[in-house]
Amino acid sequence: MKPAAARGLLLSSLCLALCCRGGARGSPTRLRVYHWRGGVGSWLSTSHWFIRVCDLGAPWVTLLSCHLPPEHGFEERQKISDNHEWKKLIMVHHWPVTVCKEVEKDCRDPPDYWTIHGLWPDRAEECNGSWPFNFEEIKDLLPEMKMYWPDVIHPLNHSHFWKHEWEKHGTCAAQLDALNSQKKYFGGSLGLYEKLELNSILQKLGIKPSINYYQISDIKDALASMYGVVPKVQCLPPKQGEEVQTIGQIELCFTKDLRLRNCTEPGELGESGRAWGPGLEVCEDGPAFYPPPPQSAR
């Protein structure tokens, strides 16, 4: 081996050792190699990796990167693997009366207003298993969380629902600076919910829970006229003995810079028939039941 090559190999090994030094004991590491015309000995961060810059005696330097464990700090916990790319955020509201029907459970006094199901990146789930839910980080949000993001099915144990939403969806949304902590994710979701004012908008449009049926196309057109974008409405299909589908969820979608956008653009691969939730489907055009809360049903 030529002396220059041997020197390069030795320095590469040393650099990798420095890069991964202090990593999780016994945990596997992953390596990437880059070239960079920059400073030597510094750490560079990307959305996925932390990188050590090493001088190999060339006009450029070689960057060796390794996957670092969660205990190395806040930013490192945001690493997102390559197969978790997404394009839009979906703000999912669900109608508590339908949630109770969906799981065939008699819920105790479900809210009579639309609540948050979640804020979900499309096509990405469970992006970072090493970033667990921490209840302490959202303690000051609890009054709003219990009001607008309750666990309708388990009203005495909201935190299990929030834990699920964070680990499945929040760890992916954390790619965005605006949502890159648990407090930002839940606080940001509450902010979008309040900004959208879906409950007030539906009231203004005259779309209220009723024993009379609505046309799905009328609901979508009315919401599009208010928000300027096309939403997605999801329903429970009619069960045996029922005449029509039941409205269950309304989605409004956002770009990565948190601007409203159509939930499906022309030419974009749609999710026809797919809905987020057991039993739900994208509503078919036609009549639908928007069920009143039990105490107000007539």
C-alpha positions in Angstrom: 0.0 0.0 0.0 1.3 3.4 -0.9 2.2 5.7 2.1 -0.4 8.3 1.1 -3.1 5.7 0.8 -2.1 4.1 4.2 -2.2 7.6 5.8 -5.6 8.2 4.3 -6.9 4.9 5.6 -5.5 5.5 9.1 -7.0 9.0 9.3 -10.3 7.7 8.0 -10.4 5.1 10.8 -9.4 7.7 13.4 -12.1 10.1 12.1 -14.8 7.4 12.3 -13.7 6.6 15.9 -14.0 10.2 16.8 -17.4 10.4 15.1 -18.9 7.5 16.9 -17.1 8.0 20.2 -19.6 8.2 23.0 -22.3 6.4 21.0 -24.7 4.0 22.6 -22.7 1.1 24.1 -23.0 -1.9 22.0 -25.5 -0.3 19.6 -25.0 -0.6 15.8 -23.7 2.4 13.8 -24.2 3.4 10.2 -21.6 5.0 8.1 -21.8 7.4 5.1 -18.9 9.0 3.2 -19.0 12.4 1.6 -16.6 14.9 0.2 -16.5 18.5 1.4 -14.4 21.6 0.7 -14.7 23.0 4.2 -13.1 23.3 7.6 -11.5 20.4 9.4 -12.4 18.9 12.7 -15.9 20.5 12.9 -19.2 18.8 13.3 -21.8 19.4 10.6 -25.5 18.6 11.1 -28.0 17.5 8.5 -31.7 16.5 8.9 -30.6 12.9 9.2 -27.0 12.7 10.4 -24.2 14.3 12.4 -21.0 14.5 10.5 -17.3 14.8 11.5 -15.0 16.5 9.1 -11.6 14.9 8.7 -8.5 16.0 6.9 -7.2 13.3 4.5 -4.5 15.5 3.0 -6.4 16.1 -0.2 -7.8 19.4 -1.7 -11.0 18.2 -0.2 -11.9 16.5 3.1 -13.8 13.4 3.6 -16.9 13.4 5.8 -17.7 10.3 7.8 -21.0 10.2 9.5 -22.6 7.8 12.0 -26.0 7.3 13.5 -25.8 8.7 17.0 -28.1 7.6 19.9 -30.9 9.7 21.4 -29.0 10.5 24.6 -26.7 12.8 22.6 -29.1 15.7 22.8 -32.2 17.3 21.3 -31.2 17.8 17.6 -29.8 14.3 17.3 -33.2 12.8 18.3 -34.7 14.3 15.2 -32.9 12.0 12.8 -35.4 10.7 10.2 -34.5 7.6 8.1 -34.5 7.9 4.3 -37.7 5.9 3.9 -39.8 8.4 5.8 -40.1 11.3 3.3 -43.4 13.1 3.1 -45.0 16.0 1.2 -47.9 17.3 3.2 -49.4 17.5 6.6 -53.0 16.4 7.2 -55.0 18.0 10.0 -57.5 15.4 10.9 -60.7 16.4 12.8 -63.1 13.7 13.9 -66.7 13.9 15.0 -66.9 12.3 18.5 -70.4 10.8 18.1 -69.2 8.9 15.0 -66.0 7.8 16.8 -68.2 6.1 19.5 -70.2 4.5 16.8 -67.1 3.4 14.9 -65.7 1.4 17.8 -69.2 0.3 18.9 -68.7 1.7 22.3 -71.1 3.8 24.4 -68.8 6.8 25.1 -69.5 8.8 28.2 -70.8 12.3 27.2 -68.7 12.7 23.9 -68.0 16.3 23.0 -70.6 17.9 20.8 -67.9 19.6 18.7 -65.3 18.5 16.2 -62.0 17.5 18.0 -58.5 16.8 16.9 -57.6 13.2 15.8 -54.1 14.2 14.8 -51.7 16.1 12.6 -50.2 13.6 10.3 -47.5 13.7 7.6 -48.7 11.7 4.6 -47.0 8.5 3.8 -44.8 8.4 6.9 -45.2 6.8 10.3 -43.1 6.0 13.3 -40.0 7.8 12.1 -37.9 7.6 15.3 -38.5 4.9 17.8 -35.8 6.3 20.1 -37.7 9.5 20.8 -40.4 8.5 23.3 -43.4 10.5 24.4 -42.7 12.7 27.5 -45.8 13.9 29.3 -43.8 16.5 31.1 -43.1 18.4 27.9 -46.7 19.3 27.3 -47.9 19.9 30.8 -48.7 23.5 30.2 -50.8 22.6 27.2 -53.1 20.3 29.2 -56.2 22.5 29.5 -56.3 22.9 25.7 -55.3 19.3 25.0 -58.1 17.9 27.2 -60.6 20.3 25.5 -59.7 20.0 21.9 -57.6 16.8 21.6 -59.3 14.4 24.0 -59.3 10.7 23.9 -63.0 10.3 23.1 -63.0 6.5 23.7 -60.9 6.6 27.0 -61.7 10.0 28.5 -59.9 9.1 31.8 -56.6 8.4 30.1 -55.8 11.0 27.5 -52.1 10.5 27.6 -52.2 7.1 26.0 -53.8 8.6 22.9 -51.3 11.5 22.8 -48.4 9.0 23.2 -49.7 7.1 20.2 -50.1 10.3 18.1 -46.6 11.5 18.9 -44.8 8.2 18.3 -46.7 7.4 15.1 -47.0 10.9 13.6 -45.2 13.5 15.6 -41.8 11.9 15.2 -42.2 12.4 11.4 -43.6 15.9 11.6 -40.5 16.8 13.6 -38.6 17.2 10.4 -40.0 20.7 10.4 -38.4 23.3 12.6 -41.9 24.6 13.6 -42.8 21.1 15.0 -39.4 19.8 16.1 -40.2 19.1 19.7 -43.2 17.5 21.5 -44.3 20.9 22.8 -44.1 22.4 19.3 -45.9 19.5 17.7 -48.8 19.5 20.1 -48.9 23.2 20.5 -48.6 23.8 16.7 -51.4 21.3 16.1 -53.6 23.1 18.6 -52.8 26.4 16.8 -53.8 25.0 13.4 -57.0 23.7 14.9 -57.9 27.0 16.4 -56.9 28.8 13.2 -59.1 26.6 11.0 -62.2 27.0 13.2 -63.9 24.1 11.6 -66.8 24.1 14.1 -67.5 27.8 13.5 -67.2 27.4 9.7 -69.7 24.5 9.6 -72.1 26.5 11.8 -71.8 29.5 9.4 -72.5 27.2 6.4 -75.6 25.9 8.1 -74.1 22.4 8.3 -75.2 21.1 11.7 -75.8 17.6 13.1 -79.3 16.6 12.0 -81.5 13.6 11.4 -81.8 14.9 7.8 -79.1 13.8 5.4 -76.5 16.0 3.6 -75.0 15.5 0.2 -71.2 14.9 0.5 -70.5 17.1 -2.6 -72.4 20.0 -1.0 -70.3 19.7 2.2 -67.0 19.6 0.3 -68.0 22.5 -2.0 -69.1 24.6 0.9 -65.8 24.0 2.8 -63.7 24.6 -0.3 -65.5 28.0 -0.7 -64.4 29.0 2.8 -60.9 27.6 2.9 -60.0 28.0 -0.8 -58.7 24.4 -0.9 -60.3 21.0 -1.4 -60.8 19.0 1.9 -61.3 15.3 2.3 -64.4 13.9 4.1 -64.4 10.4 5.5 -67.4 8.2 6.5 -68.4 5.0 8.1 -70.1 2.9 5.4 -73.8 2.0 6.2 -74.2 -1.1 8.3 -76.9 -3.6 7.8 -80.2 -1.9 8.2 -78.8 1.6 7.7 -79.7 3.7 4.7 -76.6 5.9 4.3 -73.0 6.5 5.3 -72.1 8.4 8.4 -69.8 11.4 8.4 -66.8 10.7 10.7 -63.7 12.8 9.8 -62.8 15.9 7.9 -59.2 16.5 6.7 -57.6 19.8 5.8 -54.1 19.6 4.3 -51.0 21.8 4.6 -47.7 22.2 2.8 -44.4 21.9 4.7 -44.4 25.6 5.3 -47.9 25.3 6.9 -49.9 26.8 4.1 -53.3 25.3 3.2 -53.3 23.1 0.1 -55.6 20.7 -1.6 -55.6 17.3 0.0 -55.2 15.8 -3.5 -53.8 17.8 -6.5 -54.6 17.0 -10.1 -52.2 14.3 -11.3 -51.2 13.4 -7.8 -51.6 9.8 -6.8 -54.7 9.8 -4.6 -55.7 7.6 -1.8 -59.1 6.6 -3.1 -60.9 4.5 -0.6 -58.2 4.9 2.0 -59.1 6.6 5.3 -57.3 7.1 8.6 -59.2 5.1 11.2 -60.7 1.7 11.6 -63.9 1.3 9.5 -63.6 4.7 7.8 -63.6 5.2 4.1 -63.4 8.2 1.9 -67.0 9.2 1.6 -68.8 8.3 -1.6 -70.7 11.0 -3.4 -74.3 10.9 -2.3 -76.2 11.3 1.0 -74.6 11.1 4.4 -75.8 11.2 8.0 -74.2 13.8 10.3 -75.4 12.4 13.6 -76.4 14.6 16.5 -75.1 13.9 20.0 -77.4 11.4 21.8 -78.8 13.9 24.2 -79.9 16.3 21.4 -81.2 13.6 19.0 -84.8 14.0 18.0 
